[in-house]
């Protein structure tokens, strides 16, 4: 993965997670994160966290259910 690529991960209430995008550009990562932060699962609490990570696996964005965006 190059330095300008990102991953988007959503986390669920049962403590599992799913990569919803891998090795995508910044624009696609932000659009995907926005989608999952506003999904039905995010509204009802089955999706409890959404993050964007970079090539070094550093968190660049975090959203949490009931808190909203906690890191950008």
mmCIF file of the N, C-alpha and C atoms, coordinates in Angstrom:
data_MODEL
# 
_entry.id   MODEL 
# 
loop_
_atom_site.group_PDB 
_atom_site.id 
_atom_site.type_symbol 
_atom_site.label_atom_id 
_atom_site.label_alt_id 
_atom_site.label_comp_id 
_atom_site.label_asym_id 
_atom_site.label_entity_id 
_atom_site.label_seq_id 
_atom_site.pdbx_PDB_ins_code 
_atom_site.Cartn_x 
_atom_site.Cartn_y 
_atom_site.Cartn_z 
_atom_site.occupancy 
_atom_site.B_iso_or_equiv 
_atom_site.pdbx_formal_charge 
_atom_site.auth_seq_id 
_atom_site.auth_comp_id 
_atom_site.auth_asym_id 
_atom_site.auth_atom_id 
_atom_site.pdbx_PDB_model_num 
ATOM 1   N N  . UNK A 1 1  ? 0.853   -1.174 0.000  1.00 0.00 ? 1  UNK A N  1 
ATOM 2   C CA . UNK A 1 1  ? 0.000   0.000  0.000  1.00 0.00 ? 1  UNK A CA 1 
ATOM 3   C C  . UNK A 1 1  ? 0.897   1.235  0.000  1.00 0.00 ? 1  UNK A C  1 
ATOM 4   N N  . UNK A 1 2  ? 0.618   2.180  -0.885 1.00 0.00 ? 2  UNK A N  1 
ATOM 5   C CA . UNK A 1 2  ? 1.435   3.392  -0.946 1.00 0.00 ? 2  UNK A CA 1 
ATOM 6   C C  . UNK A 1 2  ? 0.956   4.406  0.083  1.00 0.00 ? 2  UNK A C  1 
ATOM 7   N N  . UNK A 1 3  ? 1.749   5.457  0.266  1.00 0.00 ? 3  UNK A N  1 
ATOM 8   C CA . UNK A 1 3  ? 1.451   6.456  1.290  1.00 0.00 ? 3  UNK A CA 1 
ATOM 9   C C  . UNK A 1 3  ? 0.151   7.199  1.064  1.00 0.00 ? 3  UNK A C  1 
ATOM 10  N N  . UNK A 1 4  ? -0.357  7.214  -0.157 1.00 0.00 ? 4  UNK A N  1 
ATOM 11  C CA . UNK A 1 4  ? -1.584  7.951  -0.430 1.00 0.00 ? 4  UNK A CA 1 
ATOM 12  C C  . UNK A 1 4  ? -2.796  7.023  -0.544 1.00 0.00 ? 4  UNK A C  1 
ATOM 13  N N  . UNK A 1 5  ? -2.720  5.876  0.095  1.00 0.00 ? 5  UNK A N  1 
ATOM 14  C CA . UNK A 1 5  ? -3.837  4.948  0.099  1.00 0.00 ? 5  UNK A CA 1 
ATOM 15  C C  . UNK A 1 5  ? -4.299  4.693  1.527  1.00 0.00 ? 5  UNK A C  1 
ATOM 16  N N  . UNK A 1 6  ? -5.581  4.391  1.649  1.00 0.00 ? 6  UNK A N  1 
ATOM 17  C CA . UNK A 1 6  ? -6.201  4.290  2.957  1.00 0.00 ? 6  UNK A CA 1 
ATOM 18  C C  . UNK A 1 6  ? -7.126  3.080  3.029  1.00 0.00 ? 6  UNK A C  1 
ATOM 19  N N  . UNK A 1 7  ? -7.411  2.657  4.271  1.00 0.00 ? 7  UNK A N  1 
ATOM 20  C CA . UNK A 1 7  ? -8.380  1.606  4.541  1.00 0.00 ? 7  UNK A CA 1 
ATOM 21  C C  . UNK A 1 7  ? -9.507  2.195  5.381  1.00 0.00 ? 7  UNK A C  1 
ATOM 22  N N  . UNK A 1 8  ? -10.702 1.659  5.207  1.00 0.00 ? 8  UNK A N  1 
ATOM 23  C CA . UNK A 1 8  ? -11.855 2.068  6.015  1.00 0.00 ? 8  UNK A CA 1 
ATOM 24  C C  . UNK A 1 8  ? -12.394 0.810  6.685  1.00 0.00 ? 8  UNK A C  1 
ATOM 25  N N  . UNK A 1 9  ? -12.587 0.892  7.992  1.00 0.00 ? 9  UNK A N  1 
ATOM 26  C CA . UNK A 1 9  ? -13.044 -0.257 8.767  1.00 0.00 ? 9  UNK A CA 1 
ATOM 27  C C  . UNK A 1 9  ? -14.263 0.148  9.579  1.00 0.00 ? 9  UNK A C  1 
ATOM 28  N N  . UNK A 1 10 ? -15.284 -0.725 9.582  1.00 0.00 ? 10 UNK A N  1 
ATOM 29  C CA . UNK A 1 10 ? -16.411 -0.498 10.482 1.00 0.00 ? 10 UNK A CA 1 
ATOM 30  C C  . UNK A 1 10 ? -16.399 -1.596 11.545 1.00 0.00 ? 10 UNK A C  1 
ATOM 31  N N  . UNK A 1 11 ? -16.757 -1.199 12.752 1.00 0.00 ? 11 UNK A N  1 
ATOM 32  C CA . UNK A 1 11 ? -16.789 -2.098 13.900 1.00 0.00 ? 11 UNK A CA 1 
ATOM 33  C C  . UNK A 1 11 ? -18.231 -2.253 14.353 1.00 0.00 ? 11 UNK A C  1 
ATOM 34  N N  . UNK A 1 12 ? -18.541 -3.450 14.811 1.00 0.00 ? 12 UNK A N  1 
ATOM 35  C CA . UNK A 1 12 ? -19.914 -3.769 15.190 1.00 0.00 ? 12 UNK A CA 1 
ATOM 36  C C  . UNK A 1 12 ? -20.055 -3.952 16.697 1.00 0.00 ? 12 UNK A C  1 
ATOM 37  N N  . UNK A 1 13 ? -21.301 -3.922 17.139 1.00 0.00 ? 13 UNK A N  1 
ATOM 38  C CA . UNK A 1 13 ? -21.639 -4.054 18.551 1.00 0.00 ? 13 UNK A CA 1 
ATOM 39  C C  . UNK A 1 13 ? -21.111 -5.361 19.140 1.00 0.00 ? 13 UNK A C  1 
ATOM 40  N N  . UNK A 1 14 ? -21.047 -6.430 18.346 1.00 0.00 ? 14 UNK A N  1 
ATOM 41  C CA . UNK A 1 14 ? -20.579 -7.727 18.843 1.00 0.00 ? 14 UNK A CA 1 
ATOM 42  C C  . UNK A 1 14 ? -19.050 -7.850 18.840 1.00 0.00 ? 14 UNK A C  1 
ATOM 43  N N  . UNK A 1 15 ? -18.359 -6.713 18.674 1.00 0.00 ? 15 UNK A N  1 
ATOM 44  C CA . UNK A 1 15 ? -16.896 -6.612 18.714 1.00 0.00 ? 15 UNK A CA 1 
ATOM 45  C C  . UNK A 1 15 ? -16.189 -7.205 17.493 1.00 0.00 ? 15 UNK A C  1 
ATOM 46  N N  . UNK A 1 16 ? -16.927 -7.459 16.407 1.00 0.00 ? 16 UNK A N  1 
ATOM 47  C CA . UNK A 1 16 ? -16.300 -7.862 15.155 1.00 0.00 ? 16 UNK A CA 1 
ATOM 48  C C  . UNK A 1 16 ? -16.087 -6.610 14.310 1.00 0.00 ? 16 UNK A C  1 
ATOM 49  N N  . UNK A 1 17 ? -15.341 -6.769 13.236 1.00 0.00 ? 17 UNK A N  1 
ATOM 50  C CA . UNK A 1 17 ? -15.098 -5.631 12.346 1.00 0.00 ? 17 UNK A CA 1 
ATOM 51  C C  . UNK A 1 17 ? -15.050 -6.116 10.906 1.00 0.00 ? 17 UNK A C  1 
ATOM 52  N N  . UNK A 1 18 ? -15.120 -5.144 10.003 1.00 0.00 ? 18 UNK A N  1 
ATOM 53  C CA . UNK A 1 18 ? -15.104 -5.444 8.569  1.00 0.00 ? 18 UNK A CA 1 
ATOM 54  C C  . UNK A 1 18 ? -14.391 -4.320 7.833  1.00 0.00 ? 18 UNK A C  1 
ATOM 55  N N  . UNK A 1 19 ? -13.406 -4.683 7.001  1.00 0.00 ? 19 UNK A N  1 
ATOM 56  C CA . UNK A 1 19 ? -12.811 -3.702 6.098  1.00 0.00 ? 19 UNK A CA 1 
ATOM 57  C C  . UNK A 1 19 ? -13.825 -3.448 4.993  1.00 0.00 ? 19 UNK A C  1 
ATOM 58  N N  . UNK A 1 20 ? -14.251 -2.204 4.854  1.00 0.00 ? 20 UNK A N  1 
ATOM 59  C CA . UNK A 1 20 ? -15.214 -1.873 3.804  1.00 0.00 ? 20 UNK A CA 1 
ATOM 60  C C  . UNK A 1 20 ? -14.535 -1.261 2.587  1.00 0.00 ? 20 UNK A C  1 
ATOM 61  N N  . UNK A 1 21 ? -13.302 -0.777 2.747  1.00 0.00 ? 21 UNK A N  1 
ATOM 62  C CA . UNK A 1 21 ? -12.457 -0.329 1.644  1.00 0.00 ? 21 UNK A CA 1 
ATOM 63  C C  . UNK A 1 21 ? -11.014 -0.638 2.014  1.00 0.00 ? 21 UNK A C  1 
ATOM 64  N N  . UNK A 1 22 ? -10.247 -1.057 1.030  1.00 0.00 ? 22 UNK A N  1 
ATOM 65  C CA . UNK A 1 22 ? -8.814  -1.308 1.223  1.00 0.00 ? 22 UNK A CA 1 
ATOM 66  C C  . UNK A 1 22 ? -8.032  -0.657 0.086  1.00 0.00 ? 22 UNK A C  1 
ATOM 67  N N  . UNK A 1 23 ? -6.941  -0.004 0.458  1.00 0.00 ? 23 UNK A N  1 
ATOM 68  C CA . UNK A 1 23 ? -6.013  0.572  -0.524 1.00 0.00 ? 23 UNK A CA 1 
ATOM 69  C C  . UNK A 1 23 ? -6.696  1.510  -1.509 1.00 0.00 ? 23 UNK A C  1 
ATOM 70  N N  . UNK A 1 24 ? -7.457  2.447  -0.977 1.00 0.00 ? 24 UNK A N  1 
ATOM 71  C CA . UNK A 1 24 ? -8.149  3.424  -1.826 1.00 0.00 ? 24 UNK A CA 1 
ATOM 72  C C  . UNK A 1 24 ? -7.582  4.814  -1.568 1.00 0.00 ? 24 UNK A C  1 
ATOM 73  N N  . UNK A 1 25 ? -7.860  5.717  -2.474 1.00 0.00 ? 25 UNK A N  1 
ATOM 74  C CA . UNK A 1 25 ? -7.439  7.104  -2.316 1.00 0.00 ? 25 UNK A CA 1 
ATOM 75  C C  . UNK A 1 25 ? -8.210  7.812  -1.214 1.00 0.00 ? 25 UNK A C  1 
ATOM 76  N N  . UNK A 1 26 ? -7.725  8.992  -0.859 1.00 0.00 ? 26 UNK A N  1 
ATOM 77  C CA . UNK A 1 26 ? -8.310  9.756  0.245  1.00 0.00 ? 26 UNK A CA 1 
ATOM 78  C C  . UNK A 1 26 ? -9.783  10.091 0.001  1.00 0.00 ? 26 UNK A C  1 
ATOM 79  N N  . UNK A 1 27 ? -10.115 10.523 -1.199 1.00 0.00 ? 27 UNK A N  1 
ATOM 80  C CA . UNK A 1 27 ? -11.498 10.909 -1.481 1.00 0.00 ? 27 UNK A CA 1 
ATOM 81  C C  . UNK A 1 27 ? -12.453 9.731  -1.320 1.00 0.00 ? 27 UNK A C  1 
ATOM 82  N N  . UNK A 1 28 ? -12.090 8.588  -1.865 1.00 0.00 ? 28 UNK A N  1 
ATOM 83  C CA . UNK A 1 28 ? -12.950 7.416  -1.737 1.00 0.00 ? 28 UNK A CA 1 
ATOM 84  C C  . UNK A 1 28 ? -13.057 6.959  -0.278 1.00 0.00 ? 28 UNK A C  1 
ATOM 85  N N  . UNK A 1 29 ? -11.963 7.043  0.460  1.00 0.00 ? 29 UNK A N  1 
ATOM 86  C CA . UNK A 1 29 ? -11.982 6.656  1.872  1.00 0.00 ? 29 UNK A CA 1 
ATOM 87  C C  . UNK A 1 29 ? -12.922 7.554  2.674  1.00 0.00 ? 29 UNK A C  1 
ATOM 88  N N  . UNK A 1 30 ? -12.854 8.851  2.451  1.00 0.00 ? 30 UNK A N  1 
ATOM 89  C CA . UNK A 1 30 ? -13.719 9.788  3.177  1.00 0.00 ? 30 UNK A CA 1 
ATOM 90  C C  . UNK A 1 30 ? -15.182 9.582  2.797  1.00 0.00 ? 30 UNK A C  1 
ATOM 91  N N  . UNK A 1 31 ? -15.449 9.372  1.523  1.00 0.00 ? 31 UNK A N  1 
ATOM 92  C CA . UNK A 1 31 ? -16.831 9.116  1.094  1.00 0.00 ? 31 UNK A CA 1 
ATOM 93  C C  . UNK A 1 31 ? -17.368 7.830  1.716  1.00 0.00 ? 31 UNK A C  1 
ATOM 94  N N  . UNK A 1 32 ? -16.547 6.784  1.769  1.00 0.00 ? 32 UNK A N  1 
ATOM 95  C CA . UNK A 1 32 ? -16.979 5.522  2.376  1.00 0.00 ? 32 UNK A CA 1 
ATOM 96  C C  . UNK A 1 32 ? -17.212 5.700  3.870  1.00 0.00 ? 32 UNK A C  1 
ATOM 97  N N  . UNK A 1 33 ? -16.303 6.377  4.554  1.00 0.00 ? 33 UNK A N  1 
ATOM 98  C CA . UNK A 1 33 ? -16.475 6.608  5.988  1.00 0.00 ? 33 UNK A CA 1 
ATOM 99  C C  . UNK A 1 33 ? -17.757 7.388  6.254  1.00 0.00 ? 33 UNK A C  1 
ATOM 100 N N  . UNK A 1 34 ? -18.009 8.408  5.460  1.00 0.00 ? 34 UNK A N  1 
ATOM 101 C CA . UNK A 1 34 ? -19.245 9.187  5.608  1.00 0.00 ? 34 UNK A CA 1 
ATOM 102 C C  . UNK A 1 34 ? -20.459 8.280  5.456  1.00 0.00 ? 34 UNK A C  1 
ATOM 103 N N  . UNK A 1 35 ? -20.437 7.444  4.440  1.00 0.00 ? 35 UNK A N  1 
ATOM 104 C CA . UNK A 1 35 ? -21.550 6.516  4.209  1.00 0.00 ? 35 UNK A CA 1 
ATOM 105 C C  . UNK A 1 35 ? -21.790 5.631  5.435  1.00 0.00 ? 35 UNK A C  1 
ATOM 106 N N  . UNK A 1 36 ? -20.736 5.017  5.957  1.00 0.00 ? 36 UNK A N  1 
ATOM 107 C CA . UNK A 1 36 ? -20.901 4.089  7.068  1.00 0.00 ? 36 UNK A CA 1 
ATOM 108 C C  . UNK A 1 36 ? -21.212 4.795  8.387  1.00 0.00 ? 36 UNK A C  1 
ATOM 109 N N  . UNK A 1 37 ? -20.804 6.043  8.541  1.00 0.00 ? 37 UNK A N  1 
ATOM 110 C CA . UNK A 1 37 ? -21.156 6.818  9.743  1.00 0.00 ? 37 UNK A CA 1 
ATOM 111 C C  . UNK A 1 37 ? -22.615 7.248  9.737  1.00 0.00 ? 37 UNK A C  1 
ATOM 112 N N  . UNK A 1 38 ? -23.243 7.224  8.566  1.00 0.00 ? 38 UNK A N  1 
ATOM 113 C CA . UNK A 1 38 ? -24.638 7.642  8.429  1.00 0.00 ? 38 UNK A CA 1 
ATOM 114 C C  . UNK A 1 38 ? -25.555 6.495  8.013  1.00 0.00 ? 38 UNK A C  1 
ATOM 115 N N  . UNK A 1 39 ? -25.043 5.279  8.048  1.00 0.00 ? 39 UNK A N  1 
ATOM 116 C CA . UNK A 1 39 ? -25.828 4.115  7.628  1.00 0.00 ? 39 UNK A CA 1 
ATOM 117 C C  . UNK A 1 39 ? -26.914 3.789  8.659  1.00 0.00 ? 39 UNK A C  1 
ATOM 118 N N  . UNK A 1 40 ? -27.819 2.906  8.272  1.00 0.00 ? 40 UNK A N  1 
ATOM 119 C CA . UNK A 1 40 ? -28.857 2.455  9.208  1.00 0.00 ? 40 UNK A CA 1 
ATOM 120 C C  . UNK A 1 40 ? -28.203 1.826  10.438 1.00 0.00 ? 40 UNK A C  1 
ATOM 121 N N  . UNK A 1 41 ? -27.167 1.013  10.226 1.00 0.00 ? 41 UNK A N  1 
ATOM 122 C CA . UNK A 1 41 ? -26.466 0.397  11.354 1.00 0.00 ? 41 UNK A CA 1 
ATOM 123 C C  . UNK A 1 41 ? -25.900 1.427  12.317 1.00 0.00 ? 41 UNK A C  1 
ATOM 124 N N  . UNK A 1 42 ? -25.362 2.521  11.791 1.00 0.00 ? 42 UNK A N  1 
ATOM 125 C CA . UNK A 1 42 ? -24.821 3.589  12.631 1.00 0.00 ? 42 UNK A CA 1 
ATOM 126 C C  . UNK A 1 42 ? -25.933 4.324  13.368 1.00 0.00 ? 42 UNK A C  1 
ATOM 127 N N  . UNK A 1 43 ? -27.087 4.439  12.752 1.00 0.00 ? 43 UNK A N  1 
ATOM 128 C CA . UNK A 1 43 ? -28.208 5.121  13.393 1.00 0.00 ? 43 UNK A CA 1 
ATOM 129 C C  . UNK A 1 43 ? -28.815 4.312  14.531 1.00 0.00 ? 43 UNK A C  1 
ATOM 130 N N  . UNK A 1 44 ? -28.839 2.976  14.385 1.00 0.00 ? 44 UNK A N  1 
ATOM 131 C CA . UNK A 1 44 ? -29.470 2.151  15.421 1.00 0.00 ? 44 UNK A CA 1 
ATOM 132 C C  . UNK A 1 44 ? -28.459 1.544  16.394 1.00 0.00 ? 44 UNK A C  1 
ATOM 133 N N  . UNK A 1 45 ? -27.178 1.685  16.119 1.00 0.00 ? 45 UNK A N  1 
ATOM 134 C CA . UNK A 1 45 ? -26.158 1.250  17.064 1.00 0.00 ? 45 UNK A CA 1 
ATOM 135 C C  . UNK A 1 45 ? -25.557 -0.117 16.824 1.00 0.00 ? 45 UNK A C  1 
ATOM 136 N N  . UNK A 1 46 ? -25.831 -0.741 15.691 1.00 0.00 ? 46 UNK A N  1 
ATOM 137 C CA . UNK A 1 46 ? -25.136 -1.999 15.411 1.00 0.00 ? 46 UNK A CA 1 
ATOM 138 C C  . UNK A 1 46 ? -23.739 -1.737 14.868 1.00 0.00 ? 46 UNK A C  1 
ATOM 139 N N  . UNK A 1 47 ? -23.554 -0.636 14.151 1.00 0.00 ? 47 UNK A N  1 
ATOM 140 C CA . UNK A 1 47 ? -22.225 -0.149 13.798 1.00 0.00 ? 47 UNK A CA 1 
ATOM 141 C C  . UNK A 1 47 ? -21.836 0.829  14.893 1.00 0.00 ? 47 UNK A C  1 
ATOM 142 N N  . UNK A 1 48 ? -20.734 0.553  15.589 1.00 0.00 ? 48 UNK A N  1 
ATOM 143 C CA . UNK A 1 48 ? -20.371 1.375  16.747 1.00 0.00 ? 48 UNK A CA 1 
ATOM 144 C C  . UNK A 1 48 ? -19.118 2.217  16.534 1.00 0.00 ? 48 UNK A C  1 
ATOM 145 N N  . UNK A 1 49 ? -18.386 1.946  15.455 1.00 0.00 ? 49 UNK A N  1 
ATOM 146 C CA . UNK A 1 49 ? -17.158 2.705  15.205 1.00 0.00 ? 49 UNK A CA 1 
ATOM 147 C C  . UNK A 1 49 ? -16.798 2.582  13.738 1.00 0.00 ? 49 UNK A C  1 
ATOM 148 N N  . UNK A 1 50 ? -16.268 3.661  13.170 1.00 0.00 ? 50 UNK A N  1 
ATOM 149 C CA . UNK A 1 50 ? -15.759 3.679  11.803 1.00 0.00 ? 50 UNK A CA 1 
ATOM 150 C C  . UNK A 1 50 ? -14.425 4.420  11.848 1.00 0.00 ? 50 UNK A C  1 
ATOM 151 N N  . UNK A 1 51 ? -13.402 3.819  11.212 1.00 0.00 ? 51 UNK A N  1 
ATOM 152 C CA . UNK A 1 51 ? -12.095 4.476  11.174 1.00 0.00 ? 51 UNK A CA 1 
ATOM 153 C C  . UNK A 1 51 ? -11.532 4.474  9.762  1.00 0.00 ? 51 UNK A C  1 
ATOM 154 N N  . UNK A 1 52 ? -10.629 5.421  9.525  1.00 0.00 ? 52 UNK A N  1 
ATOM 155 C CA . UNK A 1 52 ? -9.796  5.440  8.323  1.00 0.00 ? 52 UNK A CA 1 
ATOM 156 C C  . UNK A 1 52 ? -8.365  5.304  8.809  1.00 0.00 ? 52 UNK A C  1 
ATOM 157 N N  . UNK A 1 53 ? -7.635  4.339  8.230  1.00 0.00 ? 53 UNK A N  1 
ATOM 158 C CA . UNK A 1 53 ? -6.219  4.181  8.558  1.00 0.00 ? 53 UNK A CA 1 
ATOM 159 C C  . UNK A 1 53 ? -5.374  4.414  7.313  1.00 0.00 ? 53 UNK A C  1 
ATOM 160 N N  . UNK A 1 54 ? -4.123  4.812  7.533  1.00 0.00 ? 54 UNK A N  1 
ATOM 161 C CA . UNK A 1 54 ? -3.217  5.070  6.409  1.00 0.00 ? 54 UNK A CA 1 
ATOM 162 C C  . UNK A 1 54 ? -2.283  3.884  6.189  1.00 0.00 ? 54 UNK A C  1 
ATOM 163 N N  . UNK A 1 55 ? -1.294  4.067  5.330  1.00 0.00 ? 55 UNK A N  1 
ATOM 164 C CA . UNK A 1 55 ? -0.370  2.998  4.961  1.00 0.00 ? 55 UNK A CA 1 
ATOM 165 C C  . UNK A 1 55 ? 0.431   2.483  6.154  1.00 0.00 ? 55 UNK A C  1 
ATOM 166 N N  . UNK A 1 56 ? 0.626   3.321  7.165  1.00 0.00 ? 56 UNK A N  1 
ATOM 167 C CA . UNK A 1 56 ? 1.357   2.920  8.371  1.00 0.00 ? 56 UNK A CA 1 
ATOM 168 C C  . UNK A 1 56 ? 0.417   2.381  9.450  1.00 0.00 ? 56 UNK A C  1 
ATOM 169 N N  . UNK A 1 57 ? -0.850  2.184  9.108  1.00 0.00 ? 57 UNK A N  1 
ATOM 170 C CA . UNK A 1 57 ? -1.891  1.703  10.015 1.00 0.00 ? 57 UNK A CA 1 
ATOM 171 C C  . UNK A 1 57 ? -2.180  2.686  11.143 1.00 0.00 ? 57 UNK A C  1 
ATOM 172 N N  . UNK A 1 58 ? -1.906  3.967  10.886 1.00 0.00 ? 58 UNK A N  1 
ATOM 173 C CA . UNK A 1 58 ? -2.245  5.013  11.840 1.00 0.00 ? 58 UNK A CA 1 
ATOM 174 C C  . UNK A 1 58 ? -3.682  5.450  11.594 1.00 0.00 ? 58 UNK A C  1 
ATOM 175 N N  . UNK A 1 59 ? -4.388  5.713  12.659 1.00 0.00 ? 59 UNK A N  1 
ATOM 176 C CA . UNK A 1 59 ? -5.776  6.160  12.541 1.00 0.00 ? 59 UNK A CA 1 
ATOM 177 C C  . UNK A 1 59 ? -5.784  7.629  12.123 1.00 0.00 ? 59 UNK A C  1 
ATOM 178 N N  . UNK A 1 60 ? -6.487  7.931  11.021 1.00 0.00 ? 60 UNK A N  1 
ATOM 179 C CA . UNK A 1 60 ? -6.589  9.295  10.511 1.00 0.00 ? 60 UNK A CA 1 
ATOM 180 C C  . UNK A 1 60 ? -7.964  9.899  10.762 1.00 0.00 ? 60 UNK A C  1 
ATOM 181 N N  . UNK A 1 61 ? -8.937  9.062  11.092 1.00 0.00 ? 61 UNK A N  1 
ATOM 182 C CA . UNK A 1 61 ? -10.317 9.505  11.306 1.00 0.00 ? 61 UNK A CA 1 
ATOM 183 C C  . UNK A 1 61 ? -10.992 8.447  12.161 1.00 0.00 ? 61 UNK A C  1 
ATOM 184 N N  . UNK A 1 62 ? -11.832 8.906  13.104 1.00 0.00 ? 62 UNK A N  1 
ATOM 185 C CA . UNK A 1 62 ? -12.600 7.973  13.915 1.00 0.00 ? 62 UNK A CA 1 
ATOM 186 C C  . UNK A 1 62 ? -13.964 8.565  14.214 1.00 0.00 ? 62 UNK A C  1 
ATOM 187 N N  . UNK A 1 63 ? -14.984 7.747  14.077 1.00 0.00 ? 63 UNK A N  1 
ATOM 188 C CA . UNK A 1 63 ? -16.357 8.070  14.451 1.00 0.00 ? 63 UNK A CA 1 
ATOM 189 C C  . UNK A 1 63 ? -16.825 6.989  15.405 1.00 0.00 ? 63 UNK A C  1 
ATOM 190 N N  . UNK A 1 64 ? -17.556 7.378  16.469 1.00 0.00 ? 64 UNK A N  1 
ATOM 191 C CA . UNK A 1 64 ? -18.103 6.409  17.417 1.00 0.00 ? 64 UNK A CA 1 
ATOM 192 C C  . UNK A 1 64 ? -19.589 6.669  17.629 1.00 0.00 ? 64 UNK A C  1 
ATOM 193 N N  . UNK A 1 65 ? -20.346 5.582  17.723 1.00 0.00 ? 65 UNK A N  1 
ATOM 194 C CA . UNK A 1 65 ? -21.778 5.671  17.974 1.00 0.00 ? 65 UNK A CA 1 
ATOM 195 C C  . UNK A 1 65 ? -22.009 6.416  19.296 1.00 0.00 ? 65 UNK A C  1 
ATOM 196 N N  . UNK A 1 66 ? -22.911 7.366  19.259 1.00 0.00 ? 66 UNK A N  1 
ATOM 197 C CA . UNK A 1 66 ? -23.249 8.135  20.455 1.00 0.00 ? 66 UNK A CA 1 
ATOM 198 C C  . UNK A 1 66 ? -22.301 9.276  20.761 1.00 0.00 ? 66 UNK A C  1 
ATOM 199 N N  . UNK A 1 67 ? -21.155 9.332  20.057 1.00 0.00 ? 67 UNK A N  1 
ATOM 200 C CA . UNK A 1 67 ? -20.185 10.389 20.288 1.00 0.00 ? 67 UNK A CA 1 
ATOM 201 C C  . UNK A 1 67 ? -19.951 11.235 19.059 1.00 0.00 ? 67 UNK A C  1 
ATOM 202 N N  . UNK A 1 68 ? -20.100 10.643 17.879 1.00 0.00 ? 68 UNK A N  1 
ATOM 203 C CA . UNK A 1 68 ? -19.809 11.342 16.635 1.00 0.00 ? 68 UNK A CA 1 
ATOM 204 C C  . UNK A 1 68 ? -18.336 11.239 16.293 1.00 0.00 ? 68 UNK A C  1 
ATOM 205 N N  . UNK A 1 69 ? -17.839 12.205 15.539 1.00 0.00 ? 69 UNK A N  1 
ATOM 206 C CA . UNK A 1 69 ? -16.431 12.199 15.124 1.00 0.00 ? 69 UNK A CA 1 
ATOM 207 C C  . UNK A 1 69 ? -15.593 12.525 16.345 1.00 0.00 ? 69 UNK A C  1 
ATOM 208 N N  . UNK A 1 70 ? -14.662 11.626 16.670 1.00 0.00 ? 70 UNK A N  1 
ATOM 209 C CA . UNK A 1 70 ? -13.814 11.808 17.844 1.00 0.00 ? 70 UNK A CA 1 
ATOM 210 C C  . UNK A 1 70 ? -12.387 12.148 17.465 1.00 0.00 ? 70 UNK A C  1 
ATOM 211 N N  . UNK A 1 71 ? -12.004 11.903 16.211 1.00 0.00 ? 71 UNK A N  1 
ATOM 212 C CA . UNK A 1 71 ? -10.646 12.202 15.744 1.00 0.00 ? 71 UNK A CA 1 
ATOM 213 C C  . UNK A 1 71 ? -10.679 12.461 14.256 1.00 0.00 ? 71 UNK A C  1 
ATOM 214 N N  . UNK A 1 72 ? -10.075 13.571 13.847 1.00 0.00 ? 72 UNK A N  1 
ATOM 215 C CA . UNK A 1 72 ? -9.997  13.871 12.422 1.00 0.00 ? 72 UNK A CA 1 
ATOM 216 C C  . UNK A 1 72 ? -8.676  14.498 12.097 1.00 0.00 ? 72 UNK A C  1 
# 
